[in-house]
Amino acid sequence: MTPPSRPGTVLLTDYAWPDDSVERSVVEQAGHTLVTGPAEPASAETIEELVAEHRPAGILTCWAPVTAAAIGVSPDLRIVARLGVGLDNIAVQAATERGVWVTNVPDYCVEEVSDHAVGMVLAWTRGLAFFDREVRAGRWDPASARLRRLSTLTCGIVGFGRIGRATAAKLGAFGCRILAHDPHPPADVPAVAAVGLEELLRRSDVVILHAPLTPATHHLVGAGELALMKPGGLLVNVSRGGLVDTDAVVKALESGQLAGAAFDVLETEPHVPAALLDQPGALLTPHVAFSSDASVTELRRRAAEEVVRILAGEAPAHARNSPRGLPAGPGETR
């Protein structure tokens, strides 16, 4: 690895929690200085200005865009560490070309996101959110219930990494039939059938998205895919909003092709389309599937430790690239 650098500046671009105390503690105990941007993710231009002003050796980013221009403007930059799993807000190729590590924390919220997906399925099968709204509106009508027995349903999971496998195990405990689709089909998971995407859509009563957002997966589920699903099914997205064509989902809810759409993420977040809000079959949460007291603390600490590790000249634990001119890290995925 490269030799350790002198104490430097670390820029925290944004954060989805009340303060920067965990990140600051880790960074400053290692002898570095933490500079914090606005809590809400700023524009690409604002982040580029912050990087140009502070010339950080490390960047910690939650949701703010870290562009190629931002990566190129700090000659001291050694690492961009994602406070999360997905990398769609980071110009990974630009970092790779400039010899800058990109890291994430791939396994901090496996339990939370899989719990959230299962919770959304249960809310739909048992009518929890719908009937809560009905009762609060003064309507007490048990005869209107059109509920489902979860153990009789087929649940299709798109994306079968750590979180997809955890969701499958939890749903399997309810007696569901589990289908999975992944570029690397699961061959070692009992009671899970690996199938193509079209077959999964055709056979599933519930479709759950656990896939990353890439150019290849943008609008992975659109009008054509929704038309393949069984009428009256549920679509769950706890991954990235861009996986789904929201307009097509609204039309499917209006027509009854979908009975429910449970989304923790939206392509337009934090803006929620009015047409989606108008749908009684929509169950929406504000990108919190990752969150718990335990997971958020772990995420913040581990992401900051990756920055400190790189600035000390050590190998990253979870590299997501192979920077030009540097040896591959032990956690690198190519």
VEXVOTI-349022 format. One line per 8 residues: number of its first residue (from 1); their letters; for each residue z, y, x of C-alpha. Coordinates in nm, 4 decimals. Layout:
<pts>
NUM> A> Z/Y/X | ...
</pts>
This chain:
<pts>
1> MTPPSRPG> 0.0000/0.0000/0.0000 | -0.0203/0.3665/0.0963 | 0.2798/0.5212/0.2721 | 0.5382/0.6990/0.0599 | 0.4677/1.0644/-0.0070 | 0.7056/1.3573/0.0304 | 0.8909/1.4689/-0.2829 | 0.6409/1.5913/-0.5365
9> TVLLTDYA> 0.5893/1.7145/-0.8886 | 0.5515/1.4881/-1.1920 | 0.3995/1.6331/-1.5098 | 0.5106/1.4970/-1.8474 | 0.2250/1.6128/-2.0697 | 0.3899/1.5429/-2.4077 | 0.6528/1.3242/-2.5708 | 0.7266/1.1767/-2.9146
17> WPDDSVER> 1.1065/1.1944/-2.8906 | 1.3666/1.4734/-2.8923 | 1.3850/1.5496/-2.5191 | 1.2744/1.4500/-2.1681 | 1.6159/1.3312/-2.0451 | 1.5239/0.9705/-1.9635 | 1.2082/1.0642/-1.7729 | 1.3870/1.3483/-1.5942
25> SVVEQAGH> 1.6737/1.1237/-1.4849 | 1.4411/0.8628/-1.3310 | 1.2108/1.1154/-1.1624 | 1.4801/1.3472/-1.0272 | 1.7013/1.0655/-0.9005 | 1.4047/0.9668/-0.6821 | 1.3893/1.3179/-0.5395 | 1.0897/1.4467/-0.7346
33> TLVTGPAE> 1.0557/1.7389/-0.9758 | 0.9683/1.6899/-1.3425 | 0.7658/1.9552/-1.5235 | 0.7364/1.9127/-1.9005 | 0.4531/2.0258/-2.1220 | 0.4764/2.0831/-2.4981 | 0.6307/1.8036/-2.7058 | 0.3292/1.7882/-2.9372
41> PASAETIE> 0.0127/1.6693/-2.7618 | -0.1819/1.9737/-2.6469 | -0.5573/2.0143/-2.6150 | -0.7519/1.8775/-2.3210 | -0.7998/2.2328/-2.1933 | -0.4257/2.3047/-2.2016 | -0.3478/1.9845/-2.0119 | -0.6123/2.0708/-1.7526
49> ELVAEHRP> -0.4498/2.4132/-1.7081 | -0.1049/2.2551/-1.6651 | -0.2378/2.0149/-1.4029 | -0.4155/2.2967/-1.2180 | -0.0976/2.5065/-1.2219 | 0.1478/2.2384/-1.1044 | -0.0774/2.0104/-0.8925 | 0.1299/1.7019/-0.9807
57> AGILTCWA> 0.1444/1.3854/-0.7747 | 0.2084/1.1926/-1.0951 | 0.1274/1.2410/-1.4620 | 0.3221/1.0837/-1.7468 | 0.1331/1.1060/-2.0764 | 0.2079/0.9899/-2.4285 | -0.0811/1.0998/-2.6540 | -0.2204/1.4101/-2.4827
65> PVTAAAIG> -0.5728/1.3730/-2.3374 | -0.5884/1.3335/-1.9597 | -0.9535/1.4038/-1.8897 | -1.1684/1.3586/-1.5839 | -1.1337/1.7330/-1.5241 | -0.7542/1.7089/-1.5334 | -0.7569/1.4160/-1.2937 | -0.9901/1.5972/-1.0561
73> VSPDLRIV> -0.8050/1.9270/-1.0412 | -0.4920/1.8022/-0.8599 | -0.5619/1.6918/-0.5023 | -0.2160/1.5366/-0.4785 | -0.2496/1.3122/-0.7834 | -0.1608/0.9470/-0.7212 | -0.0902/0.8034/-1.0683 | -0.1438/0.8599/-1.4401
81> ARLGVGLD> 0.1162/0.6560/-1.6298 | 0.0762/0.5994/-2.0029 | 0.3890/0.6124/-2.2130 | 0.2513/0.3362/-2.4310 | -0.0040/0.0561/-2.4281 | -0.3495/0.1903/-2.5137 | -0.5486/0.3909/-2.2598 | -0.7980/0.5676/-2.4860
89> NIAVQAAT> -0.6531/0.9121/-2.4048 | -0.6979/0.8675/-2.0268 | -1.0212/0.8966/-1.8281 | -0.9591/0.5668/-1.6507 | -1.2953/0.5518/-1.4732 | -1.2491/0.9010/-1.3278 | -0.9048/0.8022/-1.2018 | -1.0455/0.4858/-1.0465
97> ERGVWVTN> -1.3172/0.6779/-0.8640 | -1.0657/0.9274/-0.7240 | -0.8249/0.6582/-0.6017 | -0.5650/0.7268/-0.8712 | -0.3642/0.4482/-1.0337 | -0.3531/0.4145/-1.4117 | -0.0603/0.2186/-1.5536 | 0.0899/0.1398/-1.8910
105> VPDYCVEE> 0.3871/-0.0456/-2.0381 | 0.2141/-0.3345/-2.2130 | 0.5069/-0.5266/-2.3575 | 0.7801/-0.2800/-2.4540 | 0.7204/-0.2848/-2.8320 | 0.5967/-0.6365/-2.9062 | 0.8795/-0.7046/-3.1492 | 0.8635/-0.3652/-3.3161
113> VSDHAVGM> 0.4876/-0.3585/-3.3839 | 0.4790/-0.7182/-3.5040 | 0.7823/-0.6495/-3.7259 | 0.6039/-0.3452/-3.8679 | 0.2908/-0.5460/-3.9470 | 0.4922/-0.8180/-4.1195 | 0.6957/-0.5561/-4.3030 | 0.3761/-0.4015/-4.4388
121> VLAWTRGL> 0.2556/-0.7414/-4.5554 | 0.5863/-0.8056/-4.7331 | 0.5826/-0.4592/-4.8898 | 0.2396/-0.5427/-5.0343 | 0.3086/-0.8966/-5.1525 | 0.6378/-0.7907/-5.3182 | 0.5260/-0.4459/-5.4392 | 0.8139/-0.2722/-5.2624
129> AFFDREVR> 0.6622/0.0705/-5.1991 | 0.4655/0.0738/-5.5240 | 0.7599/-0.0092/-5.7478 | 0.9906/0.2264/-5.5601 | 0.7501/0.5074/-5.6498 | 0.7251/0.3837/-6.0083 | 1.1024/0.3716/-6.0611 | 1.1514/0.7156/-5.9060
137> AGRWDPAS> 0.8865/0.8465/-6.1462 | 1.0905/0.7138/-6.4397 | 0.8836/0.4022/-6.5081 | 1.0768/0.0749/-6.5400 | 0.8086/-0.1828/-6.6157 | 0.8691/-0.5292/-6.4677 | 0.5949/-0.6725/-6.6868 | 0.3367/-0.4766/-6.4853
145> ARLRRLST> 0.4121/-0.6768/-6.1690 | 0.1123/-0.8456/-6.0073 | 0.2887/-0.9890/-5.7034 | 0.1873/-1.2583/-5.4564 | 0.3499/-1.5609/-5.2951 | 0.3132/-1.5048/-4.9208 | 0.3272/-1.8735/-4.8313 | 0.0052/-1.9364/-5.0256
153> LTCGIVGF> -0.1978/-1.6709/-4.8408 | -0.4252/-1.6836/-4.5384 | -0.3553/-1.4112/-4.2837 | -0.6209/-1.3204/-4.0271 | -0.5132/-1.1513/-3.7048 | -0.7759/-0.9575/-3.5093 | -0.6575/-0.9310/-3.1497 | -0.4362/-1.2112/-3.0242
161> GRIGRATA> -0.2461/-1.0751/-2.7292 | 0.1312/-1.0462/-2.7052 | 0.1708/-0.8592/-3.0333 | -0.0818/-1.0677/-3.2255 | 0.0949/-1.3854/-3.1194 | 0.4330/-1.2461/-3.2226 | 0.2947/-1.1487/-3.5636 | 0.1459/-1.4965/-3.6059
169> AKLGAFGC> 0.4784/-1.6615/-3.5276 | 0.6657/-1.4445/-3.7771 | 0.4109/-1.4893/-4.0555 | 0.3933/-1.8595/-3.9809 | 0.7628/-1.8832/-4.0588 | 0.6789/-1.7757/-4.4154 | 0.4342/-2.0650/-4.4453 | 0.1081/-1.8664/-4.4238
177> RILAHDPH> -0.2135/-2.0091/-4.2911 | -0.2979/-1.8135/-3.9737 | -0.6456/-1.7359/-3.8404 | -0.7041/-1.5440/-3.5181 | -1.0009/-1.3690/-3.3623 | -0.9982/-1.2571/-2.9996 | -1.2467/-1.2287/-2.7108 | -1.0286/-1.4910/-2.5427
185> PPADVPAV> -0.9674/-1.7387/-2.8279 | -0.6190/-1.8884/-2.8431 | -0.6228/-2.2549/-2.7530 | -0.2521/-2.3167/-2.7060 | -0.0920/-2.1886/-3.0267 | 0.0005/-2.4532/-3.2839 | -0.0992/-2.3859/-3.6446 | -0.3326/-2.0980/-3.5495
193> AAVGLEEL> -0.7072/-2.1460/-3.5950 | -0.9376/-1.9471/-3.3665 | -1.2437/-1.8265/-3.5593 | -1.5198/-1.5674/-3.5399 | -1.4646/-1.2269/-3.6929 | -1.6920/-1.2858/-3.9933 | -1.5236/-1.6154/-4.0770 | -1.1822/-1.4540/-4.0458
201> LRRSDVVI> -1.2814/-1.1756/-4.2848 | -1.4285/-1.4167/-4.5393 | -1.1287/-1.6521/-4.5430 | -0.8345/-1.4119/-4.5170 | -0.6277/-1.2614/-4.7960 | -0.4643/-1.0334/-4.5391 | -0.6357/-0.8934/-4.2286 | -0.4150/-0.7444/-3.9559
209> LHAPLTPA> -0.5590/-0.5424/-3.6668 | -0.3922/-0.5772/-3.3268 | -0.6964/-0.4847/-3.1166 | -0.7350/-0.2081/-2.8557 | -0.9639/0.0873/-2.9211 | -1.2715/0.0770/-2.6978 | -1.6323/0.1845/-2.7528 | -1.7036/-0.1719/-2.8639
217> THHLVGAG> -1.4205/-0.1768/-3.1217 | -1.4712/0.1705/-3.2701 | -1.5027/0.1225/-3.6479 | -1.4644/-0.2499/-3.5993 | -1.3897/-0.2598/-3.9713 | -1.6355/-0.0623/-4.1817 | -1.8143/-0.1029/-4.5130 | -1.9945/-0.4211/-4.4076
225> ELALMKPG> -1.6796/-0.5911/-4.2859 | -1.4804/-0.4887/-4.5935 | -1.7510/-0.6357/-4.8151 | -1.6979/-0.9720/-4.6444 | -1.3294/-0.9822/-4.7347 | -1.1968/-1.1570/-5.0429 | -1.1732/-0.9124/-5.3349 | -0.8208/-0.7795/-5.3791
233> GLLVNVSR> -0.7033/-0.8309/-5.0215 | -0.4934/-0.6257/-4.7812 | -0.5993/-0.4548/-4.4570 | -0.3231/-0.3702/-4.2072 | -0.3799/-0.1455/-3.9041 | -0.0941/-0.0950/-3.6580 | -0.3142/-0.0492/-3.3500 | -0.5478/0.2528/-3.3344
241> GGLVDTDA> -0.6946/0.4552/-3.6186 | -1.0434/0.4481/-3.4714 | -1.0711/0.0747/-3.5380 | -1.1271/0.1515/-3.9063 | -1.3806/0.3574/-4.1001 | -1.1353/0.5374/-4.3293 | -1.4025/0.6565/-4.5728 | -1.5157/0.2973/-4.6221
249> VVKALESG> -1.1565/0.1907/-4.6857 | -1.1121/0.4588/-4.9521 | -1.4270/0.3369/-5.1280 | -1.3069/-0.0238/-5.1059 | -0.9728/0.0738/-5.2602 | -1.1469/0.2667/-5.5365 | -1.3721/-0.0270/-5.6200 | -1.0953/-0.2866/-5.6044
257> QLAGAAFD> -1.2544/-0.4724/-5.3129 | -0.9274/-0.3920/-5.1343 | -0.6011/-0.4021/-5.3255 | -0.4105/-0.2523/-5.0358 | -0.4498/-0.0708/-4.7064 | -0.1382/-0.0434/-4.4896 | -0.1917/0.1957/-4.1995 | 0.0466/0.3150/-3.9289
265> VLETEPHV> -0.2409/0.4881/-3.7493 | -0.5327/0.7049/-3.8603 | -0.8454/0.8213/-3.6845 | -0.7663/1.1771/-3.7949 | -0.3898/1.1715/-3.7311 | -0.1796/1.3695/-3.7861 | -0.4161/1.4835/-4.0627 | -0.4175/1.2418/-4.3561
273> PAALLDQP> -0.7321/1.2521/-4.5719 | -0.6548/1.3580/-4.9289 | -0.8762/1.0802/-5.0638 | -0.6574/0.8227/-4.8891 | -0.3355/0.9836/-5.0154 | -0.4713/0.9597/-5.3686 | -0.4976/0.5799/-5.3477 | -0.1971/0.3974/-5.5019
281> GALLTPHV> -0.2831/0.0952/-5.2879 | -0.2399/0.2879/-4.9618 | 0.0842/0.2381/-4.7672 | 0.1095/0.4902/-4.4812 | 0.3544/0.5424/-4.1945 | 0.3227/0.8122/-3.9228 | 0.2416/0.6110/-3.6055 | 0.5930/0.4719/-3.5702
289> AFSSDASV> 0.5272/0.0976/-3.5441 | 0.6169/0.1074/-3.1745 | 0.9477/0.2809/-3.2318 | 1.3061/0.1605/-3.2222 | 1.6170/0.2725/-3.0375 | 1.5616/-0.0033/-2.7823 | 1.1835/0.0150/-2.7415 | 1.1565/0.3915/-2.6910
297> TELRRRAA> 1.4259/0.3989/-2.4250 | 1.2655/0.1052/-2.2454 | 0.9218/0.2654/-2.2643 | 1.0343/0.5962/-2.1195 | 1.2320/0.4405/-1.8369 | 0.9649/0.1907/-1.7329 | 0.6792/0.4415/-1.7395 | 0.8768/0.6837/-1.5241
305> EEVVRILA> 0.9701/0.4027/-1.2860 | 0.6003/0.3260/-1.2359 | 0.5443/0.6839/-1.1200 | 0.8388/0.6677/-0.8821 | 0.7195/0.3314/-0.7534 | 0.3727/0.4626/-0.6660 | 0.5081/0.7802/-0.5051 | 0.7320/0.5592/-0.2900
313> GEAPAHAR> 0.4242/0.3749/-0.1613 | 0.4913/0.0567/-0.3580 | 0.2601/-0.1496/-0.5772 | 0.2550/-0.0757/-0.9532 | 0.4006/-0.3341/-1.1882 | 0.1307/-0.2903/-1.4532 | -0.1892/-0.1499/-1.3066 | -0.4757/-0.1051/-1.5491
321> NSPRGLPA> -0.7372/-0.0196/-1.2870 | -0.8350/-0.0883/-0.9280 | -0.8503/0.2539/-0.7598 | -1.1221/0.3066/-0.5027 | -0.9871/0.2590/-0.1549 | -0.6614/0.0960/-0.2639 | -0.5635/-0.2724/-0.2872 | -0.5273/-0.4234/-0.6340
329> GPGETR> -0.1819/-0.4120/-0.7871 | -0.0097/-0.7290/-0.9133 | -0.0427/-0.6253/-1.2769 | -0.4033/-0.5106/-1.2607 | -0.6481/-0.6130/-1.5319 | -1.0151/-0.5965/-1.4424
</pts>
